[in-house]
Amino acid sequence: MKTSQMIARYKWYEIVGIYAGIAIFLAFVLAPFIEGFLVSLKPLGLLFSSPYRFWPENGSFRAYVTMWQSVPGFGWYIFNSFFISSVVTVIVLVLVVPAAYAFARFDFRGSGPLLGAFLAVNMFSGAVLLIPLFRLMRSFGVLNTYFAMIVPGVAFLIPSAIWLLRTYMMRIPRELDEAAFVDGASYFYTLRRVILPIAMPGITVVAITTFIGAYAQQFIFALTFNSKTEYMPLPVGLFAYFGRQEVVWNELMAASFVGITPAMILIFLMQRYLVAGLTAGAVKQ
Amino acid sequence: MTVQRSAVVFAWILLLPAVLYVAVIVAYPLVDTIILSFTDASLKKVTNWVGWANYRKIFSPTFAEVITRTFVWTFFSVLFKMIIGVFGATMLNAAVPGRALFRVLTMPPWIVPMAIGIFMWGWMYNGQFGMISGVLQNMGAVDGPVAFLAYGSTAFWATIITDVWIGVPMVTLYMLAAMQAIPQDLYEAAWTDGAGRFYRFRRITLPLILPALITMSMLSLIATFNSFDIIWILTRGGPNGDTTTMIIDTYKTAIGSKKYGEGAARAVLICIFLSLFCLAYFRITSRLTSGDRK
């Protein structure tokens, strides 16, 4: 133990170097957020004046008030984003929990290739399959409804969710299932009463990562399969304003910040689960 | 031990909903893309079988340019993601106070809605008022305003940088996990032998994270090749098509001009490239795991 403590002791210039490195790295990662936030505080006049000034002189939160008038559907966009992500998450869980259990516990013939087939879905983005998906949504008659965004969204989140939950379930000792079988429990009863309660933390991680994935990736399906303003999720709703000639930048940034706040809060509350969940594949491959 | 029949049946019942779902929403569209690519499907009611015509149309000098551009774009994006990701992971792996917080601060680009992060970059690239042009002018590095998204060459790199920014958190956290999985006693043994910090990094850390680095590059390659939102929001493939990658080109053909058949042929070509990457990925990872596992 002692050696490791001595290794971890840095000389003063090493500490300076490390913090400088972290500062440069985080500056790149966070620059758009810092700049975006400062822009949201600046009055439009200052924004469009040169030379460029970084700090908002006489900045205010006015844009956070006025944006509700200039972006009429804003409240709806946020609601839609949450609604779509929540429904997607529920459907993914309903499909993935049983499937992950099957992959974790039953070594039936063809289970390996089938798992591989699921993972191969990850290599296609929705953009590649857009044309047939458009036709499919049209024949389902769900274009311009929430389902046009929910149905394809689910499919592309299933593979990672199965992989993550399967890894988690494989760590649950098999003796537990076997004890239940010996007592005469059915497969279904065992899954519901023995496995599900123990797997709850893993299911929670999958639910969070799925929700965040669904929240972060709302763009292309919403852009292409829905043209009704009242169903638009936040990114597409704001994109309509972004495309305009006269972009009211401070309000757009203010709206963006309100829109990303929920995701940010989730990150800080759930960060331990997130890091564990997202990097699960890395350590134990 | 033979697996009981009832167990196999039960496993399939559990799998059936997910299998059906993916079959309808992913596998069927994939087949449909291939079929469509041999037709002249459009908004017209009648669709005719046109054989290889769509594919013949693809092989033009302009399209060769699109393919080259896509590969150059993808290559540099993945390269920068890896360099910055490994750099970030190395820094965050150092045992200094505050590193838990720094790790959390790495995540936002990945977790916030992608489009919103891209809006912010759109502002930063703004020529007259944006941060980058403004700071460069204040430093005296450039004479007048630079509208990064208005010129082909700068727009090309600007979209790459935004793509790198979105991809870096995942690479960083993945590489960090790989670094933390390295047994500590290796470092201790090297330290006892008097190896310096840089030497230990080069001789222990780098070789041991190499498999994870290769895995991540391949995954990142597939994701980057599919990148759509960034270019579409920032430039819509412009100016003059200078940021039109294969995905953007397919979207423009299929959704923009409503030429579904032609668009499908282009999508099939993307799928072929992606399958090749995927094949390479499986080859490489299976060699990595079978080669030097105890």
Boltz contact constraints between the chains, C-beta under 6 A:
constraints:
  - contact:
      token1: [A, 3]
      token2: [B, 188]
      max_distance: 6.0
  - contact:
      token1: [A, 4]
      token2: [B, 184]
      max_distance: 6.0
  - contact:
      token1: [A, 7]
      token2: [B, 187]
      max_distance: 6.0
  - contact:
      token1: [A, 7]
      token2: [B, 191]
      max_distance: 6.0
  - contact:
      token1: [A, 8]
      token2: [B, 95]
      max_distance: 6.0
  - contact:
      token1: [A, 18]
      token2: [B, 94]
      max_distance: 6.0
  - contact:
      token1: [A, 18]
      token2: [B, 96]
      max_distance: 6.0
  - contact:
      token1: [A, 21]
      token2: [B, 91]
      max_distance: 6.0
  - contact:
      token1: [A, 22]
      token2: [B, 91]
      max_distance: 6.0
  - contact:
      token1: [A, 22]
      token2: [B, 102]
      max_distance: 6.0
  - contact:
      token1: [A, 25]
      token2: [B, 88]
      max_distance: 6.0
  - contact:
      token1: [A, 25]
      token2: [B, 91]
      max_distance: 6.0
  - contact:
      token1: [A, 26]
      token2: [B, 105]
      max_distance: 6.0
  - contact:
      token1: [A, 29]
      token2: [B, 106]
      max_distance: 6.0
  - contact:
      token1: [A, 29]
      token2: [B, 109]
      max_distance: 6.0
  - contact:
      token1: [A, 32]
      token2: [B, 120]
      max_distance: 6.0
  - contact:
      token1: [A, 32]
      token2: [B, 121]
      max_distance: 6.0
  - contact:
      token1: [A, 35]
      token2: [B, 124]
      max_distance: 6.0
  - contact:
      token1: [A, 35]
      token2: [B, 131]
      max_distance: 6.0
  - contact:
      token1: [A, 36]
      token2: [B, 120]
      max_distance: 6.0
  - contact:
      token1: [A, 47]
      token2: [B, 129]
      max_distance: 6.0
  - contact:
      token1: [A, 48]
      token2: [B, 129]
      max_distance: 6.0
  - contact:
      token1: [A, 52]
      token2: [B, 134]
      max_distance: 6.0
  - contact:
      token1: [A, 95]
      token2: [B, 17]
      max_distance: 6.0
  - contact:
      token1: [A, 95]
      token2: [B, 18]
      max_distance: 6.0
  - contact:
      token1: [A, 95]
      token2: [B, 21]
      max_distance: 6.0
  - contact:
      token1: [A, 98]
      token2: [B, 14]
      max_distance: 6.0
  - contact:
      token1: [A, 99]
      token2: [B, 15]
      max_distance: 6.0
  - contact:
      token1: [A, 99]
      token2: [B, 18]
      max_distance: 6.0
  - contact:
      token1: [A, 101]
      token2: [B, 14]
      max_distance: 6.0
  - contact:
      token1: [A, 102]
      token2: [B, 11]
      max_distance: 6.0
  - contact:
      token1: [A, 102]
      token2: [B, 14]
      max_distance: 6.0
  - contact:
      token1: [A, 102]
      token2: [B, 15]
      max_distance: 6.0
  - contact:
      token1: [A, 106]
      token2: [B, 7]
      max_distance: 6.0
  - contact:
      token1: [A, 106]
      token2: [B, 11]
      max_distance: 6.0
  - contact:
      token1: [A, 108]
      token2: [B, 8]
      max_distance: 6.0
  - contact:
      token1: [A, 108]
      token2: [B, 11]
      max_distance: 6.0
  - contact:
      token1: [A, 121]
      token2: [B, 26]
      max_distance: 6.0
  - contact:
      token1: [A, 123]
      token2: [B, 222]
      max_distance: 6.0
  - contact:
      token1: [A, 123]
      token2: [B, 274]
      max_distance: 6.0
  - contact:
      token1: [A, 123]
      token2: [B, 278]
      max_distance: 6.0
  - contact:
      token1: [A, 125]
      token2: [B, 226]
      max_distance: 6.0
  - contact:
      token1: [A, 127]
      token2: [B, 228]
      max_distance: 6.0
  - contact:
      token1: [A, 127]
      token2: [B, 247]
      max_distance: 6.0
  - contact:
      token1: [A, 128]
      token2: [B, 267]
      max_distance: 6.0
  - contact:
      token1: [A, 128]
      token2: [B, 270]
      max_distance: 6.0
  - contact:
      token1: [A, 129]
      token2: [B, 29]
      max_distance: 6.0
  - contact:
      token1: [A, 131]
      token2: [B, 254]
      max_distance: 6.0
  - contact:
      token1: [A, 131]
      token2: [B, 260]
      max_distance: 6.0
  - contact:
      token1: [A, 131]
      token2: [B, 263]
      max_distance: 6.0
  - contact:
      token1: [A, 131]
      token2: [B, 264]
      max_distance: 6.0
  - contact:
      token1: [A, 132]
      token2: [B, 29]
      max_distance: 6.0
  - contact:
      token1: [A, 132]
      token2: [B, 32]
      max_distance: 6.0
  - contact:
      token1: [A, 132]
      token2: [B, 33]
      max_distance: 6.0
  - contact:
      token1: [A, 133]
      token2: [B, 29]
      max_distance: 6.0
  - contact:
      token1: [A, 155]
      token2: [B, 22]
      max_distance: 6.0
  - contact:
      token1: [A, 155]
      token2: [B, 25]
      max_distance: 6.0
  - contact:
      token1: [A, 155]
      token2: [B, 26]
      max_distance: 6.0
  - contact:
      token1: [A, 187]
      token2: [B, 10]
      max_distance: 6.0
  - contact:
      token1: [A, 212]
      token2: [B, 111]
      max_distance: 6.0
  - contact:
      token1: [A, 216]
      token2: [B, 113]
      max_distance: 6.0
  - contact:
      token1: [A, 216]
      token2: [B, 114]
      max_distance: 6.0
  - contact:
      token1: [A, 219]
      token2: [B, 115]
      max_distance: 6.0
  - contact:
      token1: [A, 219]
      token2: [B, 229]
      max_distance: 6.0
  - contact:
      token1: [A, 220]
      token2: [B, 228]
      max_distance: 6.0
  - contact:
      token1: [A, 224]
      token2: [B, 255]
      max_distance: 6.0
  - contact:
      token1: [A, 235]
      token2: [B, 113]
      max_distance: 6.0
  - contact:
      token1: [A, 235]
      token2: [B, 115]
      max_distance: 6.0
  - contact:
      token1: [A, 242]
      token2: [B, 119]
      max_distance: 6.0
  - contact:
      token1: [A, 249]
      token2: [B, 123]
      max_distance: 6.0
  - contact:
      token1: [A, 256]
      token2: [B, 116]
      max_distance: 6.0
  - contact:
      token1: [A, 256]
      token2: [B, 119]
      max_distance: 6.0
  - contact:
      token1: [A, 259]
      token2: [B, 116]
      max_distance: 6.0
  - contact:
      token1: [A, 260]
      token2: [B, 112]
      max_distance: 6.0
  - contact:
      token1: [A, 260]
      token2: [B, 116]
      max_distance: 6.0
  - contact:
      token1: [A, 263]
      token2: [B, 111]
      max_distance: 6.0
  - contact:
      token1: [A, 263]
      token2: [B, 112]
      max_distance: 6.0
  - contact:
      token1: [A, 267]
      token2: [B, 107]
      max_distance: 6.0
  - contact:
      token1: [A, 267]
      token2: [B, 111]
      max_distance: 6.0
  - contact:
      token1: [A, 271]
      token2: [B, 104]
      max_distance: 6.0
  - contact:
      token1: [A, 279]
      token2: [B, 173]
      max_distance: 6.0
  - contact:
      token1: [A, 279]
      token2: [B, 174]
      max_distance: 6.0
  - contact:
      token1: [A, 279]
      token2: [B, 177]
      max_distance: 6.0
  - contact:
      token1: [A, 282]
      token2: [B, 174]
      max_distance: 6.0
  - contact:
      token1: [A, 282]
      token2: [B, 177]
      max_distance: 6.0
  - contact:
      token1: [A, 282]
      token2: [B, 178]
      max_distance: 6.0
  - contact:
      token1: [A, 283]
      token2: [B, 177]
      max_distance: 6.0
  - contact:
      token1: [A, 283]
      token2: [B, 181]
      max_distance: 6.0
